């Protein structure tokens, strides 16, 4: 993903996608939220966020809505306003979202977009919040936002906000979007969902004994398009589900192997290849601009 590009007052910032390399639900808190264990793997591929500063204090979304979301409800607009309020910043901004990450796929597009707004605007507005403060603002927007704010692949617990950075072996991923969007709240209500998995340790994941996604059996039974995608991928490698979305992936050691597998897939599948990274391209963009 490219670093910052400045054009006609706009600066453009990467908003990388993620994968959940596994996802277990280990219980439920008193407030109703589910306890999770997962590994977030960042990708060198995703959306791009354009920001143009305003002096009148207004926060505006430039361009069409994403999936019919009203401007006030858009996560990128909410992220800018949360930061503006927290830092008591008089400045404003126009926000443009160039979408590549499919909605509802579990690749973290909305959360990553919001995190990029928080991190990049913190630099552009000069609000001076540190990483912990930005991550705390991110939790208010969504459980996946903090991992994108911190910008490192991580072991995650709690509702996904308790993060331990980890180094993962180099890998390339064949990604497939079946085009199905099932609301996460609906999945959590499913009687078939396993909510009491035994907690595991990072060492268990590192040994390769921990894989799987609690939502996979539910979605495969519920959505024919997802089951068909798993079947199409079965002859290529071990298919996995990411997050609570419909996105599927297969891991490969090299780009060549991933691209060969892509060439073998039926043409009607929406599929592409991306590299896994331990450090977010957003952090690299900030360093390029001298903002960190």
HUPEDA-V745249 format. One record per residue. RES is the residue in three letters. SS is DSSP state (H for helix, E for strand, L for the rest). BURIAL is # if it has 24 or more other C-alpha atoms within 12 Angstrom, else .. D_CENTER is the distance of its C-alpha to the mean C-alpha in whole Angstrom. Layout:
BEGIN
RES/SS/BURIAL/D_CENTER, RES/SS/BURIAL/D_CENTER
END
This chain:
BEGIN
UNK/L/#/15, UNK/L/#/18, UNK/L/#/18, UNK/L/#/20, UNK/E/./22, UNK/E/./25, UNK/E/./26, UNK/L/./29, UNK/L/./27, UNK/E/./24, UNK/E/#/21, UNK/E/#/18, UNK/E/#/15, UNK/E/#/12, UNK/E/#/8, UNK/E/#/7, UNK/E/#/5, UNK/E/#/4, UNK/E/#/7, UNK/E/#/9, UNK/E/#/12, UNK/E/#/14, UNK/E/#/14, UNK/E/#/17, UNK/E/#/18, UNK/E/#/21, UNK/E/#/23, UNK/E/./23, UNK/L/./23, UNK/L/./26, UNK/L/./24, UNK/L/./23, UNK/L/./19, UNK/E/#/19, UNK/E/#/18, UNK/E/#/16, UNK/E/#/16, UNK/E/#/13, UNK/E/#/12, UNK/E/#/8, UNK/E/#/9, UNK/E/#/8, UNK/E/#/9, UNK/E/#/12, UNK/E/#/11, UNK/E/#/9, UNK/E/#/10, UNK/E/#/13, UNK/E/#/14, UNK/E/#/18, UNK/E/#/20, UNK/E/#/23, UNK/E/#/25, UNK/E/./28, UNK/L/./31, UNK/L/./31, UNK/L/./29, UNK/L/./27, UNK/E/#/23, UNK/E/#/23, UNK/E/#/21, UNK/E/./22, UNK/L/./22, UNK/L/./21, UNK/L/./19, UNK/L/#/16, UNK/L/./17, UNK/L/./20, UNK/L/./18, UNK/L/./21, UNK/H/#/21, UNK/H/./21, UNK/H/./18, UNK/L/#/16, UNK/H/#/13, UNK/H/#/14, UNK/H/#/17, UNK/H/#/17, UNK/H/#/15, UNK/H/#/18, UNK/H/#/21, UNK/H/#/19, UNK/H/#/20, UNK/H/#/23, UNK/H/./24, UNK/H/./24, UNK/H/./25, UNK/L/./28, UNK/L/#/27, UNK/L/./29, UNK/L/#/28, UNK/E/#/25, UNK/E/#/23, UNK/E/#/22, UNK/E/#/19, UNK/E/#/18, UNK/E/#/15, UNK/E/#/15, UNK/L/#/13, UNK/L/#/12, UNK/L/#/9, UNK/L/#/11, UNK/L/#/11, UNK/L/#/11, UNK/L/#/10, UNK/L/#/7, UNK/L/#/5, UNK/L/#/2, UNK/H/#/5, UNK/H/#/7, UNK/H/#/6, UNK/H/#/5, UNK/H/#/8, UNK/H/#/10, UNK/H/#/9, UNK/H/#/11, UNK/H/#/14, UNK/H/#/15, UNK/H/#/15, UNK/H/#/17, UNK/H/#/19, UNK/H/#/20, UNK/H/#/21, UNK/H/#/23, UNK/H/#/24, UNK/L/./25, UNK/L/#/25, UNK/L/#/24, UNK/L/#/22, UNK/L/./21, UNK/H/#/18, UNK/H/./19, UNK/H/./19, UNK/H/#/16, UNK/H/#/14, UNK/H/#/17, UNK/H/#/16, UNK/H/#/13, UNK/H/#/14, UNK/H/#/16, UNK/H/#/13, UNK/L/#/11, UNK/L/#/10, UNK/L/#/7, UNK/H/#/8, UNK/H/#/10, UNK/H/#/8, UNK/H/#/7, UNK/H/#/11, UNK/H/#/12, UNK/L/#/11, UNK/E/#/12, UNK/L/#/11, UNK/E/#/12, UNK/E/#/14, UNK/E/#/13, UNK/E/#/16, UNK/L/#/17, UNK/L/#/14, UNK/L/#/12, UNK/L/#/13, UNK/E/#/16, UNK/E/#/14, UNK/E/#/16, UNK/E/#/15, UNK/L/#/17, UNK/L/./18, UNK/L/#/17, UNK/L/./19, UNK/L/./19, UNK/L/#/17, UNK/E/#/17, UNK/E/#/15, UNK/E/#/16, UNK/E/#/14, UNK/E/#/15, UNK/E/#/14, UNK/L/#/17, UNK/L/#/17, UNK/L/#/17, UNK/L/#/15, UNK/L/#/17, UNK/L/./16, UNK/H/./15, UNK/H/./18, UNK/H/./20, UNK/H/#/18, UNK/H/#/19, UNK/L/./23, UNK/L/./23, UNK/L/./26, UNK/L/./25, UNK/L/#/22, UNK/L/#/23, UNK/L/#/22, UNK/L/./25, UNK/L/./23, UNK/L/./25, UNK/L/./23, UNK/L/#/23, UNK/L/./23, UNK/H/#/21, UNK/H/./24, UNK/H/./24, UNK/H/#/20, UNK/H/./22, UNK/L/./25, UNK/L/./23, UNK/L/./24, UNK/L/#/21, UNK/L/#/19, UNK/L/#/18, UNK/E/#/16, UNK/L/#/18, UNK/L/#/17, UNK/H/#/18, UNK/H/#/22, UNK/H/#/21, UNK/H/#/19, UNK/H/#/22, UNK/H/./25, UNK/H/./23, UNK/L/./22, UNK/H/./24, UNK/H/#/22, UNK/H/#/20, UNK/H/#/23, UNK/H/#/24, UNK/H/#/21, UNK/H/#/21, UNK/H/./25, UNK/H/#/24, UNK/H/#/22, UNK/L/./25, UNK/L/./27, UNK/L/#/25, UNK/L/#/23, UNK/L/./21, UNK/L/#/19, UNK/E/#/16, UNK/E/#/14, UNK/L/#/10, UNK/L/#/9, UNK/L/#/11, UNK/L/#/11, UNK/L/#/13, UNK/L/#/12, UNK/E/#/14, UNK/E/#/14, UNK/E/#/17, UNK/E/#/17, UNK/E/#/20, UNK/L/./22, UNK/L/./22, UNK/H/./21, UNK/H/./25, UNK/H/./24, UNK/H/#/21, UNK/H/#/23, UNK/H/./26, UNK/H/#/24, UNK/H/#/22, UNK/H/./26, UNK/H/./27, UNK/L/#/25, UNK/L/./26, UNK/L/./26, UNK/L/./25, UNK/L/#/21, UNK/E/#/18, UNK/E/#/17, UNK/E/#/16, UNK/E/#/16, UNK/E/#/14, UNK/E/#/14, UNK/E/#/13, UNK/E/#/13, UNK/L/#/14, UNK/E/#/13, UNK/L/#/11, UNK/H/#/13, UNK/H/#/13, UNK/H/#/15, UNK/H/#/17, UNK/H/#/18, UNK/H/#/19, UNK/H/./21, UNK/H/./23, UNK/H/./23, UNK/L/./25, UNK/L/./23, UNK/L/./22
END
